[in-house]
Amino acid sequence: MKLKAISKGKKVFFAAAIAALGAALALTLTGCGSSSKEDKTITVAAVPTPHAEILNNAVKPLLEKEGYTLEVKEFTDYVQPNTVTEEGEVDANYFQHKPYLDNFNAEKGTHLVSIEGIHFEPMGVYSKKITDLSSLKDGATVAVPNDATNEARALLLLQDQGLITLKDGAGIEATPNDIVSNPKNLSFKELEAATVPSVVDDVDIAIINGNYAIAAGFKTSDALAIESADSLAAQTYENLLVVKDGNQDSDKTKALAKALNSDEVRDYINNTFEGAVVPVF
């Protein structure tokens, strides 16, 4: 009777052990399934316009076809998108150009790298007084942004139109002091970029950033000239897909880059923003 009791106890013990093992295995499998699903979610930090619009309306459907779910986290500042990318809270970000990225890495000690250039937002020359730059009068007043980056872009655009000549090598750091030829004796009114659209009535021409032009009700079709897609400004200030160093070759990064550089995204940008946003791929 004693041996029989021990045998019965062993059966109970083994039954309990098998049940526990089965429960643990089930939890493990459930966890694996959750992890697998998580691996198919791509999270991107972006500013609302046009970046988040492009991601949500054009990129998301393409990634769904590849089995990925795209989650876009929107920010209204230029610091948090890089911070959350560095900390691994998102897989990538899309909002900035190379000079800003390089400066951010240098100042913050972050390790963020560019994957692809996607688009740029061109500056344009606008006027309420003339309809063609060839009729710009001698001594005309030109409103330009007063920050270093955008003023240089404005001067390069004027140079591209043959209105001024900058000294060799001035490039993206050009200032009015770098003008070596000014045949029309243009005078420059330097203002905050956001203020430039408000003085269009008061000056002969105004050079306005794309986002501020849109906000002021201008269309690129109203511009007398705009930065071209192959200009120095376009190459320098193209907006980038960015990831943390080490993630360049991940499947998620490759899928996201492929979608952003697709014909569908190019068509969406061209049809939606009508020249205010220009694809560079």
C-alpha positions in Angstrom: 0.0 0.0 0.0 2.9 2.3 0.8 4.5 1.7 -2.7 1.2 2.3 -4.3 0.8 5.6 -2.5 4.2 6.8 -3.6 3.4 5.9 -7.2 0.3 7.9 -7.0 2.1 10.9 -5.6 4.6 10.7 -8.4 1.8 10.8 -10.9 0.4 13.9 -9.3 3.8 15.5 -9.2 4.6 14.8 -12.9 1.1 15.9 -13.9 1.6 19.2 -12.1 5.1 19.6 -13.6 3.8 19.0 -17.2 1.0 21.5 -16.6 3.5 24.1 -15.4 5.8 23.4 -18.4 2.9 23.8 -20.8 1.8 27.1 -19.2 5.4 28.4 -19.5 5.7 27.3 -23.1 2.4 29.0 -23.9 3.6 32.2 -22.4 6.8 31.9 -24.3 5.1 31.4 -27.6 2.7 34.3 -26.8 5.7 36.5 -26.1 7.3 35.5 -29.3 4.2 36.3 -31.2 4.1 39.7 -29.6 7.7 40.4 -30.4 7.3 39.3 -34.0 4.4 41.7 -34.4 6.4 44.5 -32.7 9.2 44.0 -35.3 6.8 44.8 -38.1 5.9 48.2 -36.6 7.9 51.1 -37.9 7.7 54.3 -35.7 8.8 57.6 -37.2 9.1 61.1 -35.6 8.1 63.9 -37.8 6.8 67.5 -37.9 3.2 67.9 -39.1 3.6 69.6 -42.5 4.6 68.3 -44.9 6.5 65.4 -43.4 3.8 63.7 -41.3 1.3 64.2 -44.2 3.7 62.5 -46.6 4.2 59.6 -44.2 0.6 59.1 -43.3 -1.0 59.6 -46.7 1.6 58.2 -49.1 4.1 56.0 -47.2 1.8 54.1 -44.8 -0.2 52.3 -47.6 3.1 51.2 -49.3 4.5 49.8 -46.1 1.2 48.0 -45.3 1.6 46.1 -48.6 5.0 44.9 -47.3 3.5 43.8 -44.0 4.6 46.7 -41.9 2.5 49.0 -39.7 3.7 52.7 -39.8 3.2 54.8 -36.7 3.9 58.5 -37.0 4.7 60.5 -33.9 4.2 64.3 -34.5 6.3 67.0 -32.9 6.2 70.7 -33.3 9.8 71.4 -32.4 13.1 70.4 -33.9 14.7 68.9 -30.8 12.5 66.1 -29.6 12.4 64.2 -32.9 16.2 63.7 -32.7 16.1 63.0 -29.0 13.6 60.2 -29.2 15.5 58.7 -32.2 18.8 58.8 -30.3 17.1 57.1 -27.3 15.5 54.4 -29.4 11.9 55.4 -28.7 11.4 55.6 -32.5 13.0 53.9 -35.4 13.7 57.0 -37.5 12.8 60.7 -38.0 12.0 62.8 -41.0 12.1 66.6 -40.6 15.6 68.1 -41.0 18.4 68.9 -43.4 22.0 68.0 -43.2 23.5 71.2 -41.7 21.0 71.0 -38.9 21.7 67.3 -38.3 25.4 67.9 -38.3 25.1 70.8 -35.8 22.8 68.8 -33.6 25.2 65.8 -33.4 28.1 68.2 -32.6 26.2 70.1 -29.9 24.3 67.2 -28.3 26.8 64.3 -28.7 24.1 62.3 -30.5 24.9 59.5 -33.1 22.3 60.2 -35.8 23.0 59.5 -39.5 21.3 60.4 -42.8 19.8 57.6 -44.9 18.2 59.4 -47.9 17.3 62.8 -49.1 13.5 63.0 -49.7 12.4 66.6 -50.5 13.2 70.3 -50.1 10.9 73.3 -49.7 12.1 76.0 -52.2 12.3 79.7 -51.5 10.6 81.9 -54.0 10.8 85.5 -55.2 7.4 87.3 -54.8 6.2 90.7 -55.8 3.1 92.8 -55.9 4.8 95.4 -58.1 6.3 93.5 -61.0 5.4 90.4 -63.0 8.9 89.6 -64.3 12.3 90.0 -62.8 13.6 91.6 -66.0 11.5 94.7 -65.2 13.0 95.1 -61.7 14.1 98.8 -61.5 17.5 100.2 -60.6 17.8 100.7 -56.8 15.0 98.2 -56.0 14.4 97.1 -52.5 14.7 93.4 -51.8 13.3 91.8 -48.5 15.3 88.8 -47.4 15.4 86.7 -44.3 18.0 87.8 -41.7 19.1 84.4 -40.4 22.4 83.1 -41.8 21.0 80.0 -43.5 18.0 81.5 -45.2 19.8 84.8 -46.2 22.4 82.8 -48.0 19.8 80.9 -49.8 18.1 84.1 -50.9 21.3 85.5 -52.2 22.1 82.3 -54.1 18.7 82.5 -55.7 19.3 86.1 -56.8 22.6 85.0 -58.2 20.9 82.2 -60.1 18.6 84.8 -61.7 21.6 86.9 -62.8 20.7 89.8 -60.4 23.9 89.7 -58.3 27.3 87.9 -58.3 28.7 86.5 -55.1 32.4 86.1 -54.4 33.8 82.6 -55.2 33.3 80.1 -52.4 30.6 82.1 -50.6 28.1 79.3 -51.1 25.7 78.5 -48.3 27.4 81.0 -45.9 26.9 84.0 -48.2 26.0 87.4 -46.8 25.4 90.8 -48.5 29.1 91.5 -47.8 29.9 88.8 -50.3 28.3 90.5 -53.2 30.9 91.5 -55.7 28.6 92.7 -58.5 25.2 94.4 -58.1 24.4 95.9 -61.5 20.9 97.0 -60.5 22.1 98.5 -57.2 19.7 96.5 -55.2 19.2 97.4 -51.5 18.4 94.7 -49.0 15.9 94.8 -46.2 16.8 92.1 -43.7 13.9 90.7 -41.6 13.0 87.6 -39.7 11.9 84.9 -42.1 8.4 84.8 -40.8 8.0 88.5 -41.2 9.1 88.8 -44.9 5.6 87.9 -46.4 4.1 90.8 -44.5 6.2 93.4 -46.3 5.6 92.3 -49.9 3.5 95.4 -50.5 6.2 97.7 -49.3 9.2 96.3 -51.2 9.9 95.6 -54.9 10.6 91.9 -54.4 10.6 89.6 -51.3 12.3 86.3 -51.0 10.1 84.0 -48.9 10.6 80.5 -47.5 8.2 77.9 -48.9 6.4 77.2 -45.6 5.9 80.9 -44.9 4.7 81.6 -48.5 2.1 78.9 -48.1 0.9 80.3 -44.8 0.6 83.8 -46.3 -1.5 82.5 -49.1 1.1 82.5 -51.9 1.4 79.7 -54.4 4.7 78.7 -56.1 2.9 79.6 -59.3 2.9 83.2 -58.1 6.6 83.3 -57.7 8.8 85.1 -60.2 11.5 82.5 -59.5 12.1 79.6 -57.2 15.0 77.5 -56.2 15.4 74.6 -58.6 15.6 70.9 -57.6 19.2 70.7 -58.7 20.4 74.0 -57.0 23.0 74.2 -54.3 20.3 75.0 -51.8 18.3 71.9 -52.8 21.3 69.7 -52.4 22.2 71.2 -49.1 18.8 71.7 -47.5 17.1 68.5 -48.7 15.0 67.0 -45.9 16.4 63.7 -44.7 15.3 60.3 -43.4 17.5 59.9 -40.3 18.2 56.9 -38.0 20.5 56.2 -35.1 24.0 55.0 -36.2 23.9 51.2 -36.3 20.4 51.0 -37.7 21.3 51.9 -41.3 20.9 48.3 -42.6 18.0 47.2 -40.6 15.0 45.7 -42.4 12.8 48.5 -41.1 15.1 51.2 -42.4 15.4 49.6 -45.8 11.6 49.2 -46.1 11.0 52.8 -45.0 13.7 54.2 -47.4 12.3 52.2 -50.3 8.8 53.5 -49.7 9.9 57.2 -49.3 11.8 57.0 -52.5 9.0 55.5 -54.5 7.1 56.8 -57.6 3.9 56.9 -55.5 5.5 59.3 -52.9 7.0 61.5 -55.7 3.5 61.7 -57.3 1.9 62.5 -54.0 4.3 65.3 -53.3 4.0 66.9 -56.7 0.2 66.6 -56.8 -0.4 67.7 -53.3 2.0 70.6 -52.7 2.1 72.1 -56.2 5.8 73.0 -56.1 5.9 74.2 -52.5 7.6 70.8 -51.7 9.9 69.3 -54.3 11.0 65.7 -54.3 14.8 65.3 -54.8 14.9 61.6 -55.7 
